[in-house]
């Protein structure tokens, strides 16, 4: 049968929201198994630069898909301005990650 576009978007929204939560790790304690935030401080590696550029690019696509094409944003100038600032900030994030990658690799 399938799902509607609205149902799929809601599923994606919940899925993306889950990534805002800390990753939990099970540890054995005197009281049994307990979940703790995984606080490993991961070292930056060369793949992180491209990964950030890629994720920022995907975020830009999502922002347009879910916000930029929304009828209220298309019709309200105040909302358009706010949307434009958010889109520009994500684009700048992507560009800065690219600059860091360029500087790091000496290209």
FIKERO-428518 format. One record per residue: chain; residue number from 1; x, y, z of N, C-alpha, C, CB in turn. Coordinates in steps of 0.02 Angstrom, whole numbers, plus 32768, in hexadecimal, padded with zeros to 4 digits. Glycine has a CB too. Layout:
REM FIKERO-428518
REC bagu kolti n.xx n.yy n.zz ca.xx ca.yy ca.zz c.xx c.yy c.zz cb.xx cb.yy cb.zz
REC    A   NUM    X    Y    Z     X     Y     Z    X    Y    Z     X     Y     Z
...
REM end
This chain:
REM FIKERO-428518
REC bagu kolti n.xx n.yy n.zz ca.xx ca.yy ca.zz c.xx c.yy c.zz cb.xx cb.yy cb.zz
REC    A     1 8029 7FC5 8000  8000  8000  8000 802B 803F 8000  7FD1  8000  803C
REC    A     2 805B 8046 802E  8088  807F  802D 8077 80B4 8060  8087  809E  7FE9
REC    A     3 80A0 80E8 8060  8097  8120  808E 8090 8161 8066  80D3  8124  80C0
REC    A     4 8071 8191 8085  806B  81D2  8064 80AD 81F8 806C  8030  81FB  8082
REC    A     5 80B6 822C 8046  80F2  8256  804B 80F6 8273 8091  80F0  828E  8016
REC    A     6 80BE 8288 80AD  80BE  82A5  80F0 80D5 8272 8124  8078  82C0  8102
REC    A     7 80BE 8234 811D  80D3  8200  814C 811E 81F1 8146  80AB  81BF  8140
REC    A     8 8137 81F0 8109  817E  81E4  8100 81A7 821E 811D  818E  81DC  80B5
REC    A     9 8191 825B 8112  81B5  8294  812E 81B5 8292 817A  8196  82D6  8116
REC    A    10 817E 827E 8197  817B  8279  81E0 81AA 8243 81F9  8132  826A  81F7
REC    A    11 81AE 820B 81D6  81DD  81D6  81E8 8225 81EF 81E5  81D4  8198  81BA
REC    A    12 8235 8213 81B0  8278  822F  81A8 8287 8260 81E0  8280  8251  8163
REC    A    13 8256 8289 81F2  825F  82BA  8227 8270 8297 8269  8220  82E6  822F
REC    A    14 824B 8263 827A  8259  823E  82B7 829D 821C 82B4  8221  820A  82C4
REC    A    15 82AE 8201 827B  82EF  81E0  8272 8327 8212 827D  82F4  81C1  822B
REC    A    16 8322 824D 825E  8356  8280  8265 835A 8299 82AD  834A  82B9  8235
REC    A    17 8321 829E 82CE  8320  82B5  8313 8347 8285 8340  82D7  82BB  832C
REC    A    18 8345 8245 8330  8369  8213  8359 83B4 8220 8359  835B  81CD  833F
REC    A    19 83D0 823D 8323  8417  824A  831F 842D 8285 834B  842B  8257  82D8
REC    A    20 83FE 82AA 8367  840F  82E0  8395 841C 82C6 83DB  83D7  8313  8396
REC    A    21 8408 8289 83E8  8411  826A  842A 8456 8249 842F  83D9  8236  8438
REC    A    22 8471 8246 846B  84B3  8226  8472 84AF 81DB 8464  84CF  8231  84B9
REC    A    23 84E6 81C0 844C  84EB  8178  8441 84F8 8159 8486  8524  8166  840E
REC    A    24 84D2 8126 8496  84D8  8106  84D8 84FF 80C5 84D2  8493  80F9  84F6
REC    A    25 8523 80B7 8508  854C  807A  850B 8538 8055 854B  8598  808B  850A
REC    A    26 852D 8015 8545  851C  7FEC  8580 8559 7FDA 85A8  84F7  7FAD  856B
REC    A    27 8557 7FE5 85E9  858E  7FD3  8615 8572 7FAC 8650  85B6  8013  862E
REC    A    28 8597 7F7B 8664  8583  7F52  869E 8594 7F77 86DE  85A5  7F0B  869C
REC    A    29 8563 7F7C 870B  856D  7F9A  874C 8556 7F69 8781  8547  7FDF  8753
REC    A    30 855C 7F7B 87BF  8546  7F50  87F6 84FC 7F41 87F0  8555  7F6F  883A
REC    A    31 84D6 7F71 87D7  848D  7F68  87D1 8478 7F49 8790  846B  7FAA  87D8
REC    A    32 84A7 7F31 8767  8497  7F14  8726 84B3 7F3F 86EE  844B  7F0C  871E
REC    A    33 8494 7F3A 86B5  84AA  7F5F  867B 848A 7FA5 867C  8499  7F3A  8639
REC    A    34 84B4 7FD8 8670  849C  801D  8670 84B4 803F 8630  84B4  8044  86AF
REC    A    35 848A 806B 8615  849D  8090  85D9 84BD 80D2 85EC  8460  809C  85AC
REC    A    36 84F6 80E1 85CC  8519  8120  85D7 8528 813F 8593  855B  8115  85FF
REC    A    37 852A 8182 858F  853E  81A2  8550 8584 818C 853C  853B  81EF  8555
REC    A    38 858E 817E 84FD  85CF  816B  84E3 85F6 81AC 84D9  85CA  8142  849F
REC    A    39 8624 81BB 8506  8648  81FA  8506 868D 81F5 84E6  864F  8214  854C
REC    A    40 8697 81C6 84B9  86D9  81C1  8499 86E6 81FF 8470  86DD  8182  846D
REC    A    41 871F 821C 847A  8732  8258  8455 8757 8242 8417  875E  8288  8481
REC    A    42 8733 823A 83E1  874E  821F  83A3 8780 8250 8384  8715  8210  8372
REC    A    43 87BA 8237 8373  87ED  8260  8352 87D5 8271 830B  8831  823B  8350
REC    A    44 87E5 82AD 82F5  87D4  82C3  82B2 8800 829D 8281  87DC  8311  82A9
REC    A    45 87E0 8280 824D  8807  825F  8218 87F7 8281 81D5  87F7  8213  8216
REC    A    46 881C 826D 81A2  8814  8290  8161 87CE 8287 8143  8848  8277  8131
REC    A    47 87AB 8252 8154  8768  8248  8139 8734 8276 8158  8754  8201  8144
REC    A    48 8742 8292 8193  8711  82BD  81B4 8703 82FD 818C  872B  82CF  81F9
REC    A    49 8734 8317 8169  872A  8355  8144 86F7 834D 810C  876D  836E  8127
REC    A    50 8701 8319 80E4  86D1  830C  80AE 868D 82FA 80CA  86EB  82D4  807F
REC    A    51 868E 82D3 8101  864F  82BD  811F 8625 82FA 8135  865D  828F  815C
REC    A    52 8646 832B 8154  8622  8367  8169 8607 838D 812C  864F  8395  8192
REC    A    53 8630 8394 80F8  8617  83B5  80BB 85DB 8391 809F  864F  83B9  8086
REC    A    54 85DE 834F 809D  85A7  8327  8083 8569 832E 80AD  85BC  82DD  807F
REC    A    55 8570 832A 80EF  8535  8330  811B 8516 8376 8118  8549  8321  8163
REC    A    56 8540 83A9 8113  8526  83ED  810C 8500 83F5 80CA  855E  8422  8110
REC    A    57 851A 83D5 8096  84F7  83D7  8055 84B4 83B3 8059  8523  83B7  801F
REC    A    58 84B2 837A 807A  8474  8355  8082 8443 837E 80AC  8480  8310  80A4
REC    A    59 845D 839F 80E0  8432  83C9  810B 8414 8402 80E2  845A  83E6  8146
REC    A    60 843B 841F 80B5  8420  8454  8089 83E7 8439 805F  8458  8470  805C
REC    A    61 83EF 83FD 8045  83B9  83DF  801D 837B 83D4 8047  83D0  839C  8000
REC    A    62 8384 83BB 8085  834B  83B0  80B1 8329 83F2 80C3  8362  838C  80F1
REC    A    63 8351 8424 80D2  8335  8465  80E4 830A 847F 80AB  836C  8498  80F6
REC    A    64 8323 847A 806E  82FA  8491  8036 82BB 8465 802F  8322  848F  7FF4
REC    A    65 82C4 8424 8032  828B  83F6  8028 8254 8401 805C  82A3  83AE  802B
REC    A    66 8268 840A 809B  8236  840D  80D0 8221 8455 80E1  8250  83EC  810D
REC    A    67 824C 8485 80D3  823C  84CA  80E5 8237 84F8 80A8  826F  84E5  8114
REC    A    68 826A 84F9 807F  826D  8528  8048 8233 8522 8017  82AC  8520  8023
REC    A    69 821A 84E7 800F  81E3  84DC  7FE0 819F 84E0 8003  81EA  8499  7FBE
REC    A    70 819E 84F1 8044  815F  84F4  8068 8137 8531 8052  816C  84F7  80B5
REC    A    71 80F5 8529 8049  80CB  8561  8031 80CF 85A0 805B  8084  854A  802D
REC    A    72 80D4 8599 809D  80D9  85D5  80C7 811A 85FC 80BB  80D5  85C2  8111
REC    A    73 8150 85D8 80B3  8190  85F9  80A6 818F 861A 8062  81CB  85C8  80AC
REC    A    74 8171 85F9 8031  816E  8617  7FED 8143 8656 7FEC  8151  85E4  7FBC
REC    A    75 8115 865E 801B  80E7  8697  8018 80F5 86CE 804B  80A1  867E  8022
REC    A    76 811A 86C0 8080  8126  86F0  80B6 816D 870A 80B3  8117  86D1  80FA
REC    A    77 8176 874B 80A9  81B9  8768  80A2 81E3 8761 80E1  81B3  87B2  8090
REC    A    78 81C5 8768 811C  81EA  8760  815A 8206 8719 8160  81BE  8771  8197
REC    A    79 81DC 86E8 8152  81F2  86A2  8154 8226 8695 811F  81B6  8673  814C
REC    A    80 821F 86B3 80E5  8251  86AA  80B0 8295 86C3 80C6  823B  86D0  8070
REC    A    81 8296 86FC 80E8  82D6  8717  8101 82F6 86EA 8135  82CB  875C  811F
REC    A    82 82CD 86D0 8162  82E7  86A3  8195 8301 8662 8175  82B0  8693  81C9
REC    A    83 82DB 8649 8146  82F0  860C  8122 8332 8619 80FE  82B9  85F5  80F0
REC    A    84 8337 8652 80DC  8373  8662  80B6 83B1 8663 80E4  836C  86A6  8093
REC    A    85 83AA 867F 8120  83E2  8681  8150 83F7 863A 8164  83CF  86A9  818E
REC    A    86 83C6 860E 8171  83D6  85C9  8183 83F9 85A6 814A  8395  85A3  8197
REC    A    87 83E0 85AF 810E  83FF  858F  80D3 8446 85A9 80C8  83D3  859C  8095
REC    A    88 844F 85EA 80CF  8492  8607  80C6 84C3 85EE 80FC  848F  8654  80C9
REC    A    89 84AB 85E6 813A  84D6  85CD  8170 84ED 8586 8161  84B1  85D0  81B4
REC    A    90 84C0 855C 814A  84D3  8517  8139 8503 8515 80FD  8494  84EC  8129
REC    A    91 84F7 8540 80CC  8524  8543  8093 856A 855A 80A9  8508  8574  805D
REC    A    92 856D 858A 80D6  85AE  85A2  80EF 85D1 856B 8117  85A5  85E1  811A
REC    A    93 85AB 8544 813D  85C7  850C  8162 85E8 84DB 8131  8590  84E8  818C
REC    A    94 85C6 84CC 80FC  85E1  849F  80C9 8620 84BC 80AA  85AC  8491  8092
REC    A    95 861F 84FD 809A  8659  851E  807C 8694 851F 80AC  8647  8566  8067
REC    A    96 8688 852D 80EB  86BE  852F  811C 86DD 84EA 8125  86A5  8549  8160
REC    A    97 86B5 84B6 8126  86D0  8472  8129 86FC 8464 80EC  8698  843D  812E
REC    A    98 86E6 847C 80B3  870E  8474  8076 8750 849A 807A  86E7  848D  803A
REC    A    99 874F 84D6 8096  878D  84FC  809F 87BC 84D8 80CE  877D  8543  80B9
REC    A   100 87A2 84BC 8105  87CC  8497  8134 87EB 845A 8112  87A3  8481  8171
REC    A   101 87C4 8438 80E9  87DE  83FD  80C4 8815 8414 8094  87A5  83D9  809E
REC    A   102 8809 844A 8071  883A  8464  8041 887B 8478 8065  881D  84A1  801B
REC    A   103 8874 849C 809C  88AF  84B1  80C3 88D4 8475 80DF  889A  84DF  80FB
REC    A   104 88AF 8442 80F7  88CE  8407  8115 88F5 83DF 80E2  889A  83DC  8136
REC    A   105 88D6 83D7 80A7  88F6  83AD  8074 892B 83D3 804D  88C2  8392  8045
REC    A   106 892D 8415 8054  895F  843C  8030 8954 843E 7FE6  89A3  8422  803E
REC    A   107 8917 8430 7FD0  8907  842F  7F88 8904 8475 7F6C  88C5  840C  7F7C
REM end
